[in-house]
Amino acid sequence: MNRRLYMSAPDVGESEERYVLEAMRSGWIAPLGPDVDAFENSIAALTERSHAVALSSGTAALHLALLAHDVQADDTVLTSTMTFAATANAIRYVGARPYFIDSLESTGNIDPSLLEEALVALTARGERAAAILPVDLLGKVADYPAITALAERFNVPILSDAAESLGASHLGCPAGSFGSAAAISFNGNKIMTTSGGGMLLTDDPEVASRVRYLATQARQPVAHYEHTEVGYNYRLSNILAALGRAQLQRLPTMIARRREIRDLYRSLFADVPGVNIFGGTKDAEDNFWLTSILVDPTISGWQASELSTALAADNIESRPLWKPMHLQPVFAQDRALVNGVSERLFETGITLPSGSVLSDADLDRITNRIRAFLGSK
Ligand SMILES: Cc1ncc(COP(=O)(O)O)c(C=O)c1O
C-alpha cells in the first residue's frame, strides 16, 4: 500500500525541533514561560488584538469566551450549522442552547439574512440571544460587517469561531479581529499547529484577565490556593508555545504552499463540467486552509463520494464537508433555521488533500489519481 496522504497533516521541520529543544533546555516546561508570552504577543499582533491568551485548545477558547461573556444555562446562542462539533459542544458546556442558522451558498458561512430572521423571531417572543457565534468555515471569514450590524441592533455580543481561519482576512481586517472575542485553534490539522492548542483573542482587558483566571483553575492571587468559583486547567504548555512560535514564522510560506495546491486543483477541474472549487472566489482574503470541490452530479455524471472512494483506493484521504449540526443526533432537539444550503453543501462537497506538507511527488500522485478517475467517467 502506498504511504497515506492526509488532508492536512502537520508541517513541522528543523526550526520547530530547534525551538522545542531550546524551550526544554531553558527549563520552562510548565504551562507558562517566555515562549507562551512571546507566542501570545505575536498572535495578538498578527490578529490586531490587544490581548491573546494561549490555551490548550480552540474548544477551550470557545468555552471560556462563552463563560467570560456570562452565557449561562438555558441561554440561546445563535451559531452556524455548518461547522465542526466543537462550536456547538462549547455552547452546551455552559448549559446554553445552540440555535443553528443555515449558510451562504458562496462560503458556507452563516447567512446574515437568516440570522436576522432568527433574531427578529426571538425578539417577537420576548427572548434575547446571549451571543452570536459565527464560524469562519475552512479559512473564509464570515460576513462580519452584516453580522456586526445585527449584533448592534439587537444588542448581542459576537464571539467569533476563527479556529480555521488564522491568516485569512476580510476587508483588510485579519481573521480573529472580529467580535468581542475570537477563538483560534492550533490543532494538528490546522494551518499551523502546536500539536494541540488554541488562543482566545480580545480587545477587552477584563475578558482577557477573566479567561486567564478561569484557565488557571480560577486561583485567587494568594499563596494558599484560594478558590471562590470553579475553574479549568486550560493553559498551553511553554514547550508547545515554542512549537507555535516556530510555526508562526513559517505561516506565510505554509499559506503560499496551500495556495499553490488550490491553484493546482483549480486548473485540474477547470474544464470538468459540474465541478466548482468551493468558496474559491476571493483569493486575497483566503488562508487556503482546505480546498474543497462541489460536484453537481446532474452535470458531472458522478457523485463526490465516488471520487472519494477512488482516492481511498490509493490511500489518499478526502472527506465530505462538515455534516451540519442540525443533522447531528446529539443536537436534534435544538432549534434551527435552515433552508437546504448546508445540506446541499454536505451532499455535494468533498475536501481534498490540502496540507502544506504535501510534496510535489505527493501532489502528482493525487492529481494522477483524480485524472484517472475523471478519465474513467
Ligand atoms: C470550526 C472549529 N471550531 C472549533 C474547533 C476546535 O478546535 P480544537 O480542536 O483546537 O479544540 C475546530 C477544530 O478542531 C474547528 O474546526
Ligand as a Chemical Component Dictionary entry (heavy atoms), coordinates in Angstrom:
data_LIG
# 
_chem_comp.id                   LIG 
_chem_comp.type                 NON-POLYMER 
_chem_comp.pdbx_formal_charge   0 
_chem_comp.three_letter_code    LIG 
# 
loop_
_chem_comp_atom.comp_id 
_chem_comp_atom.atom_id 
_chem_comp_atom.alt_atom_id 
_chem_comp_atom.type_symbol 
_chem_comp_atom.charge 
_chem_comp_atom.model_Cartn_x 
_chem_comp_atom.model_Cartn_y 
_chem_comp_atom.model_Cartn_z 
_chem_comp_atom.pdbx_ordinal 
LIG C1 C1 C 0 -14.735 25.417 13.392 1  
LIG C2 C2 C 0 -13.954 24.820 14.513 2  
LIG N1 N1 N 0 -14.219 25.222 15.767 3  
LIG C3 C3 C 0 -13.531 24.750 16.814 4  
LIG C4 C4 C 0 -12.517 23.828 16.652 5  
LIG C5 C5 C 0 -11.865 23.296 17.879 6  
LIG O1 O1 O 0 -10.507 23.500 17.926 7  
LIG P1 P1 P 0 -9.601  22.482 18.785 8  
LIG O2 O2 O 0 -9.505  21.196 18.009 9  
LIG O3 O3 O 0 -8.292  23.186 18.899 10 
LIG O4 O4 O 0 -10.255 22.273 20.103 11 
LIG C6 C6 C 0 -12.192 23.388 15.358 12 
LIG C7 C7 C 0 -11.100 22.437 15.044 13 
LIG O5 O5 O 0 -10.767 21.473 15.555 14 
LIG C8 C8 C 0 -12.936 23.879 14.263 15 
LIG O6 O6 O 0 -12.686 23.457 13.021 16 
# 
loop_
_chem_comp_bond.comp_id 
_chem_comp_bond.atom_id_1 
_chem_comp_bond.atom_id_2 
_chem_comp_bond.value_order 
_chem_comp_bond.pdbx_ordinal 
LIG C1 C2 SING 1  
LIG C2 N1 SING 2  
LIG C2 C8 DOUB 3  
LIG N1 C3 DOUB 4  
LIG C3 C4 SING 5  
LIG C4 C5 SING 6  
LIG C4 C6 DOUB 7  
LIG C5 O1 SING 8  
LIG O1 P1 SING 9  
LIG P1 O2 DOUB 10 
LIG P1 O3 SING 11 
LIG P1 O4 SING 12 
LIG C6 C7 SING 13 
LIG C6 C8 SING 14 
LIG C7 O5 DOUB 15 
LIG C8 O6 SING 16 
# 
